[in-house]
């Protein structure tokens, strides 16, 4: 699929954002991810446009953030910044 990565996640009953999505919306799209540079600035701009931060974290080699895009886009937006 070229530059597209498809990630399939099956919640197994443990509390998680994915399990919440399944309980609320059934089998559906949870999020779309975008690679960014300048995570902090990007989050500020999105918040100014009504897309608040929901969750963020670090992983080896970078960081991620989930932004609430449900009202505007019908899905969560994930930002990924790799070092």
N, CA, C and O atoms as a DFTB+ gen file, in Angstrom:
332 C
 N C O
     1  1       0.814      -1.194       0.000
     2  2       0.000       0.000       0.000
     3  2       0.860       1.260       0.000
     4  3       0.384       2.332       0.374
     5  1       2.085       1.145      -0.403
     6  2       2.923       2.328      -0.494
     7  2       3.208       2.933       0.862
     8  3       3.704       2.247       1.756
     9  1       2.900       4.213       1.030
    10  2       3.173       4.915       2.280
    11  2       2.066       4.726       3.309
    12  3       2.123       5.330       4.380
    13  1       1.078       3.921       3.021
    14  2      -0.038       3.697       3.933
    15  2       0.226       2.463       4.777
    16  3       0.632       1.422       4.260
    17  1      -0.006       2.582       6.076
    18  2       0.085       1.447       6.986
    19  2      -1.303       1.195       7.567
    20  3      -1.932       2.118       8.086
    21  1      -1.776      -0.011       7.487
    22  2      -3.072      -0.390       8.038
    23  2      -2.828      -1.193       9.304
    24  3      -2.130      -2.207       9.281
    25  1      -3.406      -0.736      10.409
    26  2      -3.234      -1.402      11.698
    27  2      -4.599      -1.888      12.162
    28  3      -5.518      -1.088      12.342
    29  1      -4.734      -3.190      12.356
    30  2      -5.984      -3.768      12.851
    31  2      -5.797      -4.122      14.318
    32  3      -4.863      -4.835      14.683
    33  1      -6.700      -3.612      15.158
    34  2      -6.604      -3.822      16.599
    35  2      -7.882      -4.513      17.069
    36  3      -8.987      -4.073      16.749
    37  1      -7.726      -5.591      17.826
    38  2      -8.873      -6.288      18.380
    39  2      -8.836      -6.156      19.900
    40  3      -8.029      -6.808      20.562
    41  1      -9.722      -5.300      20.462
    42  2      -9.771      -5.173      21.923
    43  2     -10.181      -6.515      22.530
    44  3     -11.055      -7.198      21.997
    45  1      -9.560      -6.886      23.630
    46  2      -9.859      -8.185      24.244
    47  2     -10.501      -8.039      25.619
    48  3     -10.342      -8.908      26.475
    49  1     -11.227      -6.942      25.833
    50  2     -11.974      -6.786      27.069
    51  2     -11.318      -5.930      28.126
    52  3     -11.985      -5.483      29.060
    53  1     -10.023      -5.694      27.999
    54  2      -9.336      -4.829      28.956
    55  2      -9.730      -3.380      28.697
    56  3      -9.996      -3.020      27.550
    57  1      -9.777      -2.535      29.733
    58  2     -10.086      -1.118      29.509
    59  2      -9.058      -0.478      28.560
    60  3      -7.850      -0.588      28.768
    61  1      -9.561       0.181      27.529
    62  2      -8.687       0.858      26.571
    63  2      -9.531       1.787      25.719
    64  3     -10.757       1.678      25.685
    65  1      -8.872       2.689      25.042
    66  2      -9.568       3.584      24.125
    67  2     -10.196       2.792      22.980
    68  3     -11.248       3.173      22.467
    69  1      -9.556       1.691      22.577
    70  2     -10.084       0.875      21.488
    71  2     -11.329       0.114      21.932
    72  3     -12.277      -0.027      21.161
    73  1     -11.331      -0.374      23.168
    74  2     -12.502      -1.067      23.694
    75  2     -13.664      -0.086      23.860
    76  3     -14.811      -0.439      23.590
    77  1     -13.380       1.134      24.300
    78  2     -14.420       2.167      24.411
    79  2     -15.048       2.434      23.046
    80  3     -16.269       2.551      22.938
    81  1     -14.227       2.530      22.011
    82  2     -14.719       2.757      20.651
    83  2     -15.641       1.625      20.214
    84  3     -16.713       1.870      19.661
    85  1     -15.230       0.406      20.460
    86  2     -16.024      -0.758      20.081
    87  2     -17.365      -0.755      20.809
    88  3     -18.398      -1.022      20.194
    89  1     -17.364      -0.458      22.109
    90  2     -18.603      -0.441      22.882
    91  2     -19.543       0.676      22.433
    92  3     -20.760       0.491      22.418
    93  1     -18.993       1.825      22.070
    94  2     -19.805       2.985      21.699
    95  2     -20.260       2.945      20.246
    96  3     -21.408       3.276      19.950
    97  1     -19.374       2.544      19.336
    98  2     -19.651       2.661      17.900
    99  2     -19.674       1.333      17.154
   100  3     -19.897       1.311      15.944
   101  1     -19.445       0.220      17.861
   102  2     -19.367      -1.061      17.170
   103  2     -18.079      -1.144      16.368
   104  3     -17.150      -0.365      16.581
   105  1     -18.034      -2.088      15.454
   106  2     -16.844      -2.248      14.620
   107  2     -16.740      -1.036      13.704
   108  3     -17.593      -0.829      12.841
   109  1     -15.707      -0.246      13.891
   110  2     -15.600       1.017      13.160
   111  2     -14.156       1.515      13.167
   112  3     -13.274       0.956      13.819
   113  1     -13.961       2.583      12.416
   114  2     -12.673       3.258      12.381
   115  2     -12.410       3.932      13.721
   116  3     -13.258       4.674      14.216
   117  1     -11.251       3.683      14.311
   118  2     -10.903       4.332      15.570
   119  2     -10.108       5.604      15.340
   120  3     -10.438       6.646      15.905
   121  1      -9.062       5.538      14.519
   122  2      -8.242       6.725      14.302
   123  2      -7.509       6.679      12.964
   124  3      -7.344       5.629      12.343
   125  1      -7.082       7.858      12.559
   126  2      -6.199       8.012      11.406
   127  2      -4.940       8.685      11.937
   128  3      -5.016       9.664      12.678
   129  1      -3.791       8.159      11.556
   130  2      -2.523       8.678      12.073
   131  2      -1.777       9.471      11.012
   132  3      -1.823       9.165       9.821
   133  1      -1.086      10.506      11.491
   134  2      -0.253      11.339      10.639
   135  2       1.095      11.520      11.303
   136  3       1.164      11.761      12.509
   137  1       2.164      11.408      10.539
   138  2       3.491      11.722      11.056
   139  2       3.671      13.230      11.004
   140  3       3.347      13.868      10.002
   141  1       4.191      13.800      12.094
   142  2       4.391      15.247      12.175
   143  2       5.795      15.558      12.674
   144  3       6.479      14.709      13.245
   145  1       6.191      16.770      12.446
   146  2       7.401      17.343      13.049
   147  2       6.914      18.504      13.905
   148  3       6.110      19.315      13.446
   149  1       7.391      18.591      15.141
   150  2       6.943      19.666      16.026
   151  2       5.622      19.332      16.709
   152  3       4.635      20.050      16.545
   153  1       5.603      18.255      17.467
   154  2       4.381      17.769      18.125
   155  2       3.716      18.849      18.971
   156  3       2.507      19.054      18.862
   157  1       4.472      19.537      19.804
   158  2       3.895      20.534      20.716
   159  2       3.194      21.643      19.948
   160  3       2.074      22.019      20.293
   161  1       3.832      22.168      18.916
   162  2       3.219      23.224      18.110
   163  2       1.980      22.715      17.382
   164  3       0.972      23.418      17.308
   165  1       2.047      21.517      16.852
   166  2       0.906      20.946      16.141
   167  2      -0.282      20.772      17.071
   168  3      -1.414      21.083      16.700
   169  1      -0.032      20.277      18.280
   170  2      -1.115      20.114      19.254
   171  2      -1.747      21.458      19.618
   172  3      -2.964      21.545      19.784
   173  1      -0.940      22.490      19.739
   174  2      -1.467      23.825      20.054
   175  2      -2.379      24.328      18.947
   176  3      -3.462      24.847      19.221
   177  1      -1.957      24.182      17.715
   178  2      -2.771      24.635      16.575
   179  2      -4.077      23.858      16.510
   180  3      -5.136      24.448      16.300
   181  1      -4.017      22.548      16.688
   182  2      -5.232      21.744      16.647
   183  2      -6.186      22.111      17.778
   184  3      -7.396      22.174      17.562
   185  1      -5.667      22.352      18.976
   186  2      -6.508      22.763      20.107
   187  2      -7.202      24.089      19.814
   188  3      -8.372      24.266      20.154
   189  1      -6.494      25.015      19.189
   190  2      -7.091      26.303      18.812
   191  2      -8.231      26.132      17.819
   192  3      -9.116      26.983      17.730
   193  1      -8.211      25.027      17.071
   194  2      -9.256      24.747      16.090
   195  2     -10.285      23.739      16.606
   196  3     -11.002      23.123      15.817
   197  1     -10.358      23.573      17.921
   198  2     -11.391      22.733      18.518
   199  2     -11.108      21.255      18.518
   200  3     -12.037      20.452      18.612
   201  1      -9.847      20.867      18.415
   202  2      -9.459      19.458      18.448
   203  2      -8.564      19.221      19.665
   204  3      -7.340      19.289      19.556
   205  1      -9.166      18.944      20.818
   206  2      -8.392      18.829      22.052
   207  2      -7.616      17.516      22.174
   208  3      -7.999      16.488      21.615
   209  1      -6.531      17.584      22.911
   210  2      -5.711      16.419      23.218
   211  2      -6.494      15.466      24.109
   212  3      -7.122      15.888      25.080
   213  1      -6.453      14.181      23.776
   214  2      -7.137      13.151      24.567
   215  2      -6.128      12.317      25.345
   216  3      -6.337      12.007      26.518
   217  1      -5.036      11.958      24.686
   218  2      -4.044      11.066      25.288
   219  2      -2.718      11.294      24.582
   220  3      -2.679      11.597      23.389
   221  1      -1.633      11.146      25.332
   222  2      -0.311      11.236      24.718
   223  2       0.646      10.328      25.457
   224  3       0.396       9.931      26.595
   225  1       1.736      10.007      24.801
   226  2       2.715       9.143      25.424
   227  2       4.001       9.104      24.623
   228  3       4.113       9.713      23.560
   229  1       4.948       8.387      25.146
   230  2       6.267       8.239      24.526
   231  2       6.472       6.771      24.173
   232  3       5.944       5.879      24.837
   233  1       7.231       6.542      23.140
   234  2       7.685       5.201      22.803
   235  2       9.154       5.318      22.409
   236  3       9.642       6.420      22.154
   237  1       9.848       4.211      22.358
   238  2      11.267       4.273      22.020
   239  2      11.417       4.880      20.629
   240  3      10.958       4.311      19.638
   241  1      12.058       6.029      20.568
   242  2      12.291       6.687      19.296
   243  2      11.273       7.743      18.912
   244  3      11.319       8.269      17.800
   245  1      10.339       8.068      19.827
   246  2       9.365       9.095      19.472
   247  2       8.230       9.253      20.459
   248  3       8.319       8.847      21.617
   249  1       7.167       9.852      19.970
   250  2       6.011      10.131      20.813
   251  2       4.745      10.095      19.974
   252  3       4.787      10.199      18.748
   253  1       3.606       9.943      20.667
   254  2       2.316       9.937      19.983
   255  2       1.332      10.804      20.758
   256  3       1.540      11.104      21.933
   257  1       0.272      11.195      20.089
   258  2      -0.821      11.915      20.745
   259  2      -2.113      11.588      20.013
   260  3      -2.138      11.506      18.785
   261  1      -3.187      11.403      20.777
   262  2      -4.529      11.252      20.215
   263  2      -5.260      12.561      20.425
   264  3      -5.249      13.118      21.522
   265  1      -5.892      13.049      19.376
   266  2      -6.648      14.296      19.403
   267  2      -8.093      13.958      19.071
   268  3      -8.354      13.151      18.179
   269  1      -9.042      14.575      19.791
   270  2     -10.463      14.289      19.586
   271  2     -10.982      14.975      18.327
   272  3     -11.254      16.176      18.325
   273  1     -11.112      14.202      17.271
   274  2     -11.659      14.713      16.020
   275  2     -13.040      14.139      15.716
   276  3     -13.526      14.246      14.590
   277  1     -13.678      13.524      16.732
   278  2     -14.970      12.865      16.522
   279  2     -16.036      13.810      15.977
   280  3     -16.704      13.481      14.996
   281  1     -16.207      14.972      16.593
   282  2     -17.256      15.901      16.173
   283  2     -17.027      16.393      14.744
   284  3     -17.957      16.429      13.939
   285  1     -15.814      16.763      14.442
   286  2     -15.520      17.375      13.144
   287  2     -15.293      16.349      12.035
   288  3     -15.755      16.538      10.910
   289  1     -14.577      15.254      12.352
   290  2     -14.171      14.316      11.309
   291  2     -14.699      12.896      11.499
   292  3     -14.514      12.049      10.626
   293  1     -15.347      12.628      12.616
   294  2     -15.889      11.302      12.865
   295  2     -14.871      10.280      13.305
   296  3     -15.142       9.079      13.285
   297  1     -13.693      10.746      13.706
   298  2     -12.653       9.814      14.151
   299  2     -11.627      10.540      15.013
   300  3     -11.550      11.769      15.006
   301  1     -10.866       9.790      15.731
   302  2      -9.740      10.301      16.494
   303  2      -8.579      10.526      15.515
   304  3      -8.415       9.767      14.560
   305  1      -7.791      11.553      15.752
   306  2      -6.600      11.818      14.953
   307  2      -5.387      11.467      15.811
   308  3      -5.258      11.953      16.934
   309  1      -4.508      10.632      15.289
   310  2      -3.275      10.303      16.004
   311  2      -2.119      11.027      15.327
   312  3      -2.000      11.039      14.102
   313  1      -1.283      11.621      16.147
   314  2      -0.065      12.250      15.663
   315  2       1.125      11.421      16.115
   316  3       1.184      10.983      17.264
   317  1       2.064      11.209      15.220
   318  2       3.277      10.463      15.523
   319  2       4.470      11.330      15.178
   320  3       4.560      11.874      14.077
   321  1       5.384      11.455      16.129
   322  2       6.621      12.194      15.874
   323  2       7.784      11.283      16.216
   324  3       7.959      10.879      17.365
   325  1       8.574      10.965      15.206
   326  2       9.742      10.106      15.400
   327  2      11.000      10.944      15.444
   328  3      11.154      11.905      14.690
   329  1      11.907      10.562      16.348
   330  2      13.165      11.277      16.494
   331  2      14.106      10.988      15.347
   332  3      15.219      11.513      15.314
